[in-house]
């Protein structure tokens, strides 16, 4: 999450501000900072009241959450108030801007305003416009997006539980949005007072932070909090009930609440004293440097066999689907390591992810290598900003392009042409899997150097030698 703050040169030296704030204040609690006329004491101005809330709770919470709609409703005075309140929050405490943003055409400008001008650490967005709605926010590698997948509004159940309760839309949303960004950048917002709902979300997104909403509508808090925590007793952000903010003894009330929540965290941690890791069950005579990674990708079903129509239009007897690695931190770090080994030998100013599958990998590399990211839009809208390239850049800069797979090279060349049309230079394209058959040579003829972490031949040999595929599958995968 921003919670990533870039420090020295490697990703493992980064410090996560949210996790630091949780540890510093030993708290999963967050507080809304909203100029709500129904709650603000009559004798205080909004600014005085919100400042008082911050002063009373800054050592008792892990984040603050101003709701943009309250400030917008006040017009220009409200936006001035927001800009006055944000600097009052200690720098060590992250800020989540609750915007529920849903307009594709203003995503880029809102991301720039919220993250660069207001310097908030995270924002909430609506997922129904798809990944291209969220992508402009993910360009800011040190910030986080909370995607709203479920609300507690009773009337919303008609939509959220469609088509049937045991296979609800909100859970499909959780599974889909996990593919849009790495855990450091993309989190979930879930509104529910049902422990089973939160448990299902946690089971399907064990690595994500969850901003819980409406849990105080439940009379039994312990089960719902426990269902949302991860095995380490973390991963859940819990809003302080709004009626607390009208109490004179706010600090004491938040302290007591935090103690109750921490007791639940302790119980969860003690009942989950284990850690799941993948270990290799294979020892080959001639080990490939990425042998374990290939086997893990197969075991995670990122490498599939059958009759698959590729995005290039070709039909192949296999399919490489790398989207699942985003939610497997151990594997994702290995993938980033492998890409980084190539990128560190190249000269470039910016990283470009080819939308949309490669964007999470590109953002991970942007964080790790401290190079800013851009991406070419799949289509240029006839309205809005009409940008061909999302993100900041200067004409004449050199861009290295990141993609998952190289089959025909068509999509990579089209993306490179969009980038070069804006005055940028593209010399190198780095992919994870090269499907071979002379594609790199054809790319070279077009003026691009293509690099790959793995080839399909390497993958085939390792899987066959390890007994993961049989002779028939092996022969199908042989490169002609």
N, C-alpha and C positions, 0 to 999 in steps of 0.2 A: 503494500500500500504506500502512499507517500510514506506513503508512509515510508518510502525509501528516500533517504537523504544521501546523495552521492558523497563519498569520502575519497579514500585513496584510489587504488588502481584495480582492485578486484572486488567481485560482488560479495565475497564472504567477509569483507571489511565494512560493508554497508550496515547502517543502524536503522532500524525501523522505528519511526517516531511513535507510531501507535503502540507497538509492543513495549517500547521504552516507557511510554506514559502509563500503560497498564502496570508494568513492573514498579515504576516509581511511586505510584499512588495506590498500588495493590487494589485496583478497581477496574471493573468492566462497565461501570456506569457512565452514561453520557447525559448531558442536559441540553434541552432545547432553549435557545435564546431568541424568543419571539416577542415582538411588541403586540401582545394580545390584549386588546382593550377590555376583555372580560376578566382578566387576571391581574393586570397592573394596578397596584394600590393607588387610590385617588390622589394621595398626597405626594406621589413621586412622578417624575417624568419617565418616559420610557427609558431614556439613557441612564438615569439614576437607578432605576429598578434593575436593568440588565447588568449594569456595573456591579451592583450589590450582589446579584446572583453569582457573578464570576468571582468576586472577592470571597464569598462564603464557601465556594465549592472547588476552587482551582487546585487544591491539594487532595481532592476526594473523587475526582472523575478522570476519565481517560480521553474524553473528547467533548467538544461542544457542537451543537447542531442548530444553526439558525435556519429557519424556514423562509425561503426567498419570497414566497407568496405574501406573507405578512408585511414585508418591507415594500414590495411592489404595490400593495393595496394602498399604501400611504402616499404614493406618488413620489415626487422628487425628494420630499422630506424623508421618506422612508429609506430611499437609497443612500441619502446622506447619513442617516442614522446607522445603516449597516456599515458604512465605511468608517464611522466613528467607533462602533462597537468592536469590530474585528481586531484593531490594534490593542485593545484592552485585554485580550486573551493571551496568557503567557505563551511564549514561543515554544515551550516544551509540550504544549497541549494541542493536538491536531484539531482542525475545524472541518466538519462535514457540512457542506451547503446542501440543504434539503430542497432541491429544485424540482424533482420528478420531471425533468426535461423530456419533451416528447417531439420536438420539432426538428426535423432533419436539417432544414435550411439554415437554422441558427446555431447548430451545434458548434461549429468552428469558432464563431464570434463569442459564444458564451464560454467555451473552454478557455479562450484567450483572456476574457475578462475575469472569470472566476479564479483561474490559476495564476495568471500573470499580474493582473491589476489588484485583485482582492487578496491574492496569495492564500486562498483556502487550500486545504490538503485533499479534499475529496468532494464528490458531488453525487447526488442520486439522480438516476435517469430512468425513463420508461423504455422497455425493450421492444415495443411493438413495431417500430420502424426498422428493426433488424440491426445487424452488426454495423452497417455503415452509419447508423445514428450514433453509435458509441465510439467508433474509431477515432474521430477528431479529439475526443477527450483522452484517449489512450496514447496519443502522440506525446503527451506530457509524461515522460517516463517516470518522474518522481511523484506522480499523483495517482489517485485511486478513484474508480467509478463503482458506486453501489447500484446494482441493477434491481429495480423493484419487480419481483416475480410473483408476489402474493400480497393481498391486502385482507383485512379483517371485515371489510364492509359486507354485511349479509347479502346484499343484492349482487355483489360481485361473484358470489358462488355459482351463479348461473353460467358465467363465463369461465371462471377459474377451475371449476370441477368438470368442465366439459372434456370429453364426451361422457365420462362416467367416473364416479368417485375413486375407483381403484386404479384409474389411469388418467389423472387430472392434468389439465393444461398447465397449471402452475409448475408441476413437477417436470413436464417436458421443457418448460422455459428454463428451469434450473439446469437441466442437462445440456441445453443448447448454449446458454450464455457462458457456461464454463469454457467453451471452445473459443471464446472471443478474446480472452486475455489471460495472462498468467496470474497466479494468486496474489502476487505483489501489487497488481494493478486493478484486478476486478474482484469485487465482493458482491454480496447479495443483501437485499432488503426484503424481509419477510414479515408480514403482518398477520398474526394469528394468536389465539389463546388456546389452541389445541396442541397438546404435547405430541400427538401422532404426526400432525402436519410438520412440525419443526423437526421431529426425528427423521422423517422421510427426506427432508431437505438436507439435514446433516449427513445422513447415510449416502446421499448422492453427491455431496460436495464436502467431503471431510476436510479438505485443505483450505476452504474459503472462510473468511470472516463473514458473519451474519449479523446484520443490524436488525434486531428484533423490534417489532412494533406490536402494540395492543396486547401484550402478554398480561398486563395488569387487569384486563377484563376477566381473567381467570381467578377463581377463588383459591386455587391450589397452585402456588407459584413454583414450588420446588420441582415438581415433575416437568413443567414446561421449560424451566431454566436448564435442568439437567439434560433434557432431550436436545437442546441446542448447543451445548458445550461440546468441544472436541475432547479427545481422550486425555489431553493435558489440562483440562479445566479452563481452556481459553477459547478464542474464536468466536465469542458472542458479545455483542454490544447491547447493553440494556438501558433504555431511557429511564431516567428518574420520573416517577409519576408527576403529572402536571400540577396536581393539587399541592404537592410539596412546595412549589415555588411561591405559594401565598402564605406560607408559614413563617412566623418570626424566627423560629429556631431551625431554619433551613439546614445549617451546617450539622447540627446534631441529628436531624432526621436522615440526612444523606449518609452520615457515618453509621448509624444504626442499620440502615438498609444495606449498605456495603458489607457490613459484618454478616448479615443474613445470607447475602449472595455468596460471599467467600466461604461460608460453611458448606453450601451446596457444591461449590467448586472443589473443595477439599474432598468431599465424599466421592465425587466423580473421579478425581485423580487417583484416589486410593483404590477404586474398583477397576481401574484400567491401567495397571502397571505392566504394560507390555508395549512393544514397538514392532510393527510389521516392516520387514525389509526383504527385498528380493536378493537371493543368492544363487549363484550359478551351480547347476548340477552336471556340468559338462567339463571335461578336461581333454582338449585336443592336442595332438602332437605338434601341429603348427598353428599356434594361436594367433588370431588376427587382433590387432590393437583395439578394434571396436567389437570384438566377439560378444562380450557380455551385453553390450548395448543392442546388438542385432537380436540376441536371444530374448532380451526383455521386451523389445518392440513386438516380437512374434507372440510372446506370452500375453502381452496386453492387447492382442488382436489389432495392432497397428499395421500388421502385414497379413493380408487376407488372400485366400485362394478361391478361384471360381471364374465365372465369365463376367468381367466388369467393363462397362462403358466408361472410358476416361473422359475428362473434361476436354481433351484434345479431339474427341470424336473417335478415337481408336478403341478397339475391343482387345483387352489383354487378359491372360489367365491369372492375374493377380491385381491387387489394389493396395496402395500405400496410403494409409490414413493416419496422419501425425497429430490430429487434433486432440487425441486423448492424452498426449504427453503433458499438456499444460497442467493437468490435474494430478500428475505424478511427479512431485518435486524432485525425487531422486533421479528419474529418467530425464526430466527436463534439463536439469543441471548438466547431465552427461551430454545431451544434445548441444547445449550452449557451449560446453567445453570443446566439442568437436568442431562446431562452426568457428569458434574463436581461434582455434589453431590455424585455420586458413586465413581468416580476416587479419590476424596480426602480421601476416606477410605482405599485405596489400596496402596501398596508399589511397586514402579517401577522406573526404570531409564529413559526409553524412551517410546514414544507412537508410535504404528504402525497402520497405516490406511490400511484396506484391499482394494486393488484397484478394481475398480476406484471410485465407488460410495461413499465410506466412506472417501476418501482422504480430501475433503473440511472440513468435520467435524473434522477429526484428526488434520488438520492444525490449525483450529480454537481453538481446545483444547490445541495444542502445544503453541500457542501464549498466551492463557489465563493462563495456568498452568506453563508456563516456563519450559517445558520439551521438549527436541529435538525429532523430528519425523523421522521415517524411514518407508519404506514400502517394502513388498516382491513383486518382479516382477511377473506378471502373467505367463510370459514365459521367459526363459533365451535365449538370442540371441546367435547364433553360431559365432557371430563376435562382434566387439566393446569390451566393458569391461567385458562382460559375467557375470555381477554381478547378484547374486541371490537376494541381498538386496540393495536397493538404500538408501543412506544416511550414516552418520558416526555412528559407534558404536564400543564398546570394548567387546570382548568375555567375557562371564560371567555375563553381565548385564541382568537385568530383564526388560522385555517388556510387556506392557499392550496393547492388541489388540482392535481396534475400528472397529465396523461394523454397518451397518444400521439395518439389520434384521437377525433373527435367525430362519431358517425354518427347514432344515435338519441337519445343523452343518457341512456339508461336506466342504464348501468353507472355513469356519473358521479353521477347522482342517488342511486342506491342507496348508493354509497360515501359521499356527502355526508351521507346520513341516518344512517349508522352513526357518522360522526364527530360529528354534532350530538347524537346520542343520549347521548353521553358528556360533554355540557356544553360542547362547543367550538362555535365559530362558523365557518361557511363562507360566504364572500361571492363569492369568485372561483375559477373553474376555468380553468386554462390548458392548452391542448392544442397539439400541433404542427400537425395537419392538421384543418381543419373541412370536413366533407363537405357542408356547406351545407343547402339545402332547408328553411330556417327553423328549424333546430335551436337556434340561439342565442336566437331569440325565444321558443321554448318553454321554454328554460332560464330565461330572464328571468321568465317567468310563474311559475316555480317558486321565484323569489327568488334566482337565481344569475346572476352576470355571467360569461359565457363569453368567453374571449380565445383567439385562435389565431395562430400564427406564419404559417401559410399556409392558403389555401383550395384546394379541389380545382380550382376554376376557374383560379387562378393557376398551379398546377402544369400543367394542361392547356395553357394558352396558351404557357407557356415551352417545354414539350416539343415542341409543334407548330411553333412558330417556329424552334426549333433543329434541326428535322428528326429528332427522336428518335422521333416517332410519326407515322403516316400519317393521311390524311383520314378513313378509316373509324374508326380508333381515336379520333381527335379528336371525331367526331360522337357516338360512344358515350359519351364523357365529358362531353358538354354537360349542364349543369344545367337541369332542366326548370323 
